[in-house]
Amino acid sequence: MLYGYKSPKKSLDNVSVTTDRENAASLAKALYTAIGVPMALCCFIYTFLYCTYPRDRDRARMTALIELEMQEIEEERTEIDIKLTSLSGGSCVAVA
């Protein structure tokens, strides 16, 4: 009843042409709403994602680069600690 659909009371033979056309218009409105509203919502969400994606991509790249550099620094620090330990004869304890 939201869009004005009138269900036939008795049999389908008694449905008038005007009622049939009104029901067709009501069903068209319902289909338009069922398709149009989710499509508009989807377009809105994708527009938001399209605007924010470059910033998120750059942030993810920067985070990955920082993690890689921190890992390389840690590996260099470990190599230096191993060299210092071997040069001092193993009596020195490496501090990380």
C-alpha positions in Angstrom: 0.0 0.0 0.0 3.0 2.3 0.2 3.0 3.0 -3.5 -0.7 2.7 -4.2 -0.9 -1.0 -5.3 -4.4 -2.3 -5.1 -4.7 -6.1 -5.0 -7.7 -7.5 -6.9 -10.4 -8.6 -4.5 -11.9 -11.6 -6.4 -10.7 -12.8 -9.7 -8.2 -11.3 -12.2 -11.0 -11.1 -14.9 -12.7 -8.2 -13.0 -9.6 -6.0 -12.8 -10.2 -2.8 -14.8 -7.7 -1.3 -17.2 -7.3 1.8 -15.0 -6.6 -0.3 -11.9 -4.2 -2.4 -13.9 -2.3 0.7 -15.1 -2.3 2.1 -11.6 -0.9 -1.2 -10.2 1.8 -1.2 -13.0 2.8 2.4 -12.1 2.9 1.4 -8.4 5.1 -1.6 -9.1 7.4 0.6 -11.3 7.8 3.1 -8.4 8.6 0.2 -6.0 11.2 -1.2 -8.4 12.7 2.2 -9.0 13.0 2.7 -5.3 14.4 -0.8 -4.7 17.1 -0.2 -7.3 17.6 3.6 -7.1 18.2 4.0 -3.4 20.9 1.3 -3.1 22.6 2.5 -6.3 22.7 6.1 -5.0 24.2 4.9 -1.7 26.7 2.8 -3.6 27.7 5.7 -5.8 28.1 7.9 -2.7 30.4 5.4 -1.0 32.5 4.8 -4.0 32.9 8.6 -4.5 34.2 8.8 -0.9 36.6 5.9 -1.5 37.8 7.5 -4.8 38.6 10.7 -2.9 40.4 9.1 0.0 42.2 6.2 -1.8 45.4 8.2 -2.9 46.0 9.4 0.7 45.4 5.9 2.1 47.7 4.3 -0.6 50.5 6.8 0.2 50.1 6.2 3.9 50.4 2.4 3.4 53.5 2.9 1.3 55.1 5.1 3.9 54.4 2.6 6.7 55.8 -0.2 4.6 58.9 1.8 3.9 59.4 2.8 7.5 59.1 -0.9 8.6 61.6 -2.0 5.9 64.1 0.7 7.0 63.7 -0.2 10.7 64.3 -3.9 9.8 67.5 -2.9 7.9 68.7 -0.8 10.8 68.0 -3.7 13.2 70.0 -6.1 11.0 72.9 -3.6 10.8 72.9 -3.2 14.5 73.0 -7.0 15.0 75.9 -7.3 12.5 77.8 -4.6 14.4 77.1 -6.2 17.7 78.4 -9.6 16.4 81.6 -8.0 15.1 82.2 -6.2 18.4 81.6 -9.4 20.3 84.1 -11.3 18.1 86.7 -8.5 18.2 86.6 -8.3 22.0 87.0 -12.1 22.4 83.4 -12.8 23.5 83.8 -11.1 26.9 81.6 -8.2 26.0 77.9 -8.5 26.0 76.1 -6.7 23.2 73.4 -4.3 24.3 70.5 -3.9 21.9 
